[in-house]
Amino acid sequence: MYPSFARQARRDGCTAAATLFTEIARDEAIHRGWYQTTLRAVTNPGSVRVPTGDKVHGVPIPAGLPKCSGRTLENLSTAMHGEAFASAKYALYARQARATGQSRLAKLFTNAAAAERTEHFAEEAALAGLVRGNADNLRTAMTGEKYEATRMYPSFARQAASVGDRQAAALFREIAGDEGMHWSEFAAALRSLRPA
């Protein structure tokens, strides 16, 4: 993924994104190596020591406009979604490792989660101009919540119901209601904003 994103960024003339995507590809290869070593350690105790990864320092995400455009901006969005999901997933994996007495594995997943969120996601978000002014941020949030409340989750609920999965259908309807509430709350916040 990241090497192809880097090639596209070069085509789009966004050298900062090309450099970032190349760096993240290297980081992900290192993470893969850690996981391979850890899998050996877990499946063959005593063979190797579980690595714990590197602690990273968070990268600030300043408010501003996108630094890239075209396909590269789309790729930044795709990458941010992947990094956010990986961070959440690794945090859950860390909790499971701690619960089963695997403290080094928990530390590895915790460090990897932080790298995905506070380094990779943050650097991508800065280039993508993810954060803007308060009113723009609220409008963006409202657009996402409205889509989830009125289209995405209701569609998922209908699809689950059509195959007889009542539990999933109920969950998707509940989430749609939550997203609708968020949409309404963001709209109220936008109306109450005072010019800065």
C-alpha positions in Angstrom: 0.0 0.0 0.0 2.5 2.6 1.1 5.0 2.2 -1.8 2.2 2.7 -4.3 0.9 5.7 -2.3 4.5 7.1 -2.4 4.7 6.7 -6.2 1.3 8.4 -6.6 2.4 11.3 -4.4 5.5 11.8 -6.6 3.2 11.9 -9.6 1.0 14.4 -7.9 4.0 16.5 -7.0 3.5 16.1 -3.2 7.1 15.2 -2.2 6.3 15.5 1.5 3.7 12.8 1.2 6.0 10.6 -0.9 8.6 10.9 1.8 6.2 10.2 4.6 4.6 7.2 2.8 8.1 5.7 2.2 9.1 6.2 5.8 5.9 4.6 7.1 6.4 1.6 4.7 9.8 1.1 6.4 8.2 1.4 9.8 5.5 -1.2 8.9 8.1 -3.6 7.7 9.9 -3.3 11.1 6.5 -3.9 12.9 6.0 -7.0 10.8 9.4 -8.3 11.9 8.5 -7.6 15.5 5.3 -9.6 15.1 7.1 -12.5 13.4 9.6 -12.7 16.2 6.9 -12.5 18.8 4.8 -15.2 17.1 7.9 -17.5 17.3 8.3 -16.6 21.0 4.7 -17.2 21.8 4.4 -20.5 19.9 7.8 -21.8 20.9 8.5 -20.4 24.4 12.1 -19.9 25.2 13.2 -19.7 21.5 13.4 -15.9 21.3 12.6 -12.9 23.5 9.4 -11.0 22.8 10.4 -7.5 21.5 8.6 -4.5 23.0 8.9 -2.1 20.1 9.9 1.5 20.3 8.2 4.2 22.3 7.4 7.1 20.0 6.9 10.8 20.7 3.6 12.2 19.4 3.5 14.5 16.4 1.3 17.6 16.6 -1.5 18.0 14.2 -1.8 21.7 13.4 -5.0 23.2 11.9 -4.5 24.1 8.3 -5.4 23.3 4.7 -4.3 20.2 2.8 -0.7 20.1 1.6 -1.5 17.7 -1.2 -4.3 17.2 -3.7 -5.8 14.6 -6.1 -5.3 10.9 -5.5 -2.7 11.6 -2.9 -5.2 13.4 -0.7 -7.5 10.4 -1.1 -4.6 8.1 -0.3 -3.9 10.1 2.9 -7.5 9.6 3.9 -7.3 5.8 3.2 -4.0 5.7 5.2 -5.5 7.6 8.2 -8.4 5.2 8.3 -6.0 2.2 8.3 -3.8 3.7 10.9 -6.7 4.6 13.2 -8.1 1.1 12.9 -4.7 -0.4 13.6 -4.2 1.7 16.7 -7.6 0.8 18.1 -7.0 -2.9 17.3 -3.6 -3.0 18.8 -4.9 -1.3 22.0 -7.4 -4.1 22.3 -4.7 -6.7 21.6 -2.6 -5.1 24.4 -5.4 -5.4 26.8 -5.8 -9.1 26.0 -2.1 -9.7 26.4 -2.1 -8.0 29.8 -5.2 -10.1 30.8 -3.3 -13.3 30.0 -0.1 -12.3 31.7 1.9 -11.5 28.6 3.4 -8.1 29.7 6.0 -7.9 27.0 3.5 -8.6 24.3 1.2 -6.0 25.9 4.0 -3.5 25.7 4.7 -4.3 22.1 1.0 -3.8 21.1 0.8 -0.6 23.2 3.9 0.9 21.6 2.7 -0.2 18.1 -0.7 1.4 18.8 0.9 4.6 19.8 3.1 4.7 16.7 0.1 4.1 14.4 -1.9 6.9 16.1 0.4 9.6 17.4 3.1 9.3 14.6 1.7 7.8 11.4 -1.9 9.0 11.7 -0.8 12.4 13.0 1.7 13.0 10.2 -0.9 12.0 7.5 -3.5 14.2 9.2 -1.2 17.2 9.1 -0.6 16.7 5.3 -4.3 16.1 4.7 -5.4 19.2 6.5 -7.7 17.1 8.7 -8.1 19.8 11.3 -9.5 23.2 10.4 -11.4 25.9 12.2 -14.1 25.0 14.7 -17.0 25.7 12.3 -15.4 23.7 9.5 -14.6 20.8 11.9 -18.3 20.8 13.1 -19.6 20.8 9.5 -17.3 17.9 8.6 -18.3 16.0 11.7 -22.0 16.6 10.9 -21.6 15.3 7.3 -20.1 12.1 8.6 -22.6 11.6 11.3 -25.6 12.3 9.0 -24.3 9.8 6.5 -23.8 7.1 9.2 -27.2 7.9 10.8 -29.3 8.0 7.6 -27.6 5.8 5.1 -24.7 3.6 6.2 -26.0 2.0 9.4 -29.6 1.7 8.3 -28.3 0.0 5.1 -26.2 -2.4 7.3 -29.3 -3.0 9.5 -31.4 -3.9 6.5 -28.7 -6.2 5.1 -28.3 -8.0 8.4 -32.1 -8.3 8.8 -32.4 -9.7 5.2 -30.2 -12.7 6.2 -31.9 -13.2 9.5 -29.2 -11.7 11.8 -31.5 -9.9 14.2 -28.7 -9.1 16.7 -26.5 -7.4 14.1 -29.6 -5.5 12.7 -30.5 -4.3 16.2 -26.9 -3.2 16.9 -26.7 -1.3 13.6 -30.1 0.4 14.3 -28.8 1.4 17.8 -25.6 2.8 16.3 -27.6 4.7 13.7 -29.6 6.3 16.5 -26.4 7.3 18.3 -24.9 8.8 15.2 -28.1 10.8 14.7 -27.8 12.1 18.2 -24.2 13.1 17.5 -25.3 14.9 14.3 -27.9 16.8 16.2 -25.5 17.8 19.0 -22.9 18.9 16.5 -25.5 21.0 14.7 -26.5 22.6 18.0 -22.8 23.4 18.7 -22.4 24.9 15.3 -25.4 27.2 15.9 -24.0 28.3 19.2 -20.5 29.1 18.0 -19.6 32.7 18.5 -17.3 34.3 16.0 -13.8 34.3 17.3 
